Amino acid sequence: MEPTPTSRRDFLKTSSTVAIGGAIASQIAFPAIAKAEKGDKLKIGFIGCGGRGSGAALQALRADSNVELHAMGDVFETQIDKSLTSLKKNLPDNPEKFNVPKERQFTGLDAYKHVLDSGVDVVILTTPPGFRPQHLRAAVEAGKHIFLEKPMATDAPGVRSVMESVKIAKEKKLAMVAGFCWRYDYPRRELFKRIHDGQIGDIRAMYGTYLTGPVKPMPPASERPAGMTDMEWMVRNWYNFNWLSGDGLVEQAIHAVDWLGWAMNDKPPAKCTAVGGRQIPSEGGNIYDHVEVNYEWEGGVRGFLAQRQITGCYGENNLNVIGSKGIATIARGRVQITGDNPWRYEGPTPDMYQVEHDEMYASIRAGNPINNGDRMVTSTLMGIMGRIAGYTGLEITWDMALNSKQVLVPDIKDWNTKVEVPPIAMPGRTKYV
């Protein structure tokens, strides 16, 4: 799509910086499970049947007493078989929730279209992120309620497409719940509420970490089956290609990026710089395995994000928000505030993945569907913004990130579609587009 230049001010006008679901969620008693008598059976369509997707499908089936899995779609038939077997194993006492005959099990790159046309009411979008803007647009145009995993896109044109989809979803009053799961975690919700209420005073700086191992290491080229097209090889190893995953910062550490945005009430940063690279060589793929981003907001607040995905290294997924009156901390099971107004969370801790779906279905039944669209766009673009800064070595403003014309995702026709994969970026040589 040809972008229309958008300023940060325009973005803030069209993209609310408050989590829409928060007010609704706070009114739903724990556990938030919609009852069958509140409405007709909801038919679920499941697109992208990998591990995380199967988890989301299981949570959706548990969230409401009057739902059924009606259709499934994946590019590979084996994924559907494996997922369906797992789901049935985990819900052995609820066979009535499975109504997925072979004729509603769709495979191929166009499987999502067939799922959307199968009569479903709700869709779960958990394919690799590069496909998400296209699948999301099709889902909102078809009038479906949507659960979609993070991130929402891998490049700026994709983000702009998602912004339009969010607008359509609002007009149609469709639920749109994003897979930024920590937003549905009770301890973290209470922590960020206290930050926003001023318990640590004015925010001065933030430091988030996402130090872990790789999600799916790139296999050696010798393991590639004879005759497999480049497109299929990439999709089967999607995490290792920028156009499919966004890279480790955008696909995985985006959760920590989302924490920074959450602390700032989802107000976008003004600019950022970053450093990063590829420490461990890989046969194929073009993502960095470490990035460190330095965000700056108007007014001078700084947010630092350290991301690394290398085997055998120290692991950590923490956050420290430093305020004028104290420090808010998420670290190894502790959610607390130290300083002038100390506090530590001691309330209930239901599974956040389940809460996402419980509250989504409850909101649909109540006729007031949750829409996480605005904040999910902000957090996704914050991740892409950091990646661009790291890959180019430039200072990247919010406007530069939002209006970038770099298109990573190819126009996919079939498995023979040619994909131009850029080499691993070299800061100072790789250009901003």
Secondary structure, 3 states (H helix, E strand, C coil): CCCCCCCHHHHHHHCCCCCHHHHHHHCCCCCCCECHHHCCCEEEEEECCCHHHHHHHHHHHHHECCEEEEEEEECCHHHHHHHHHHHHHHCCCCHHHECCCHHHEEECCCHHHHHHCCCCCEEEECCCHHHHHHHHHHHHHCCCEEEECCCCCCCHHHHHHHHHHHHHHHHHCCCEEECCHHHHCHHHHHHHHHHHCCCCCCEEEEEEEEEECCCCCCCCHHHCCCCCCHHHHHHHCHHHCHHHHCCHHHHCCHHHHHHHHHHCCCCCCCEEEEEEECCCCCCCCCCCCEEEEEEECCCCCEEEEEEEECCCCCCECCEEEEECCEEEEEECCEEEEEECCCEECCCCCCCHHHHHHHHHHHHHHCCCCCECHHHHHHHHHHHHHHHHHHHHCCCEEHHHHHCCCCCCCCCCCCCCCCCCCCCCCCCCCCCCC
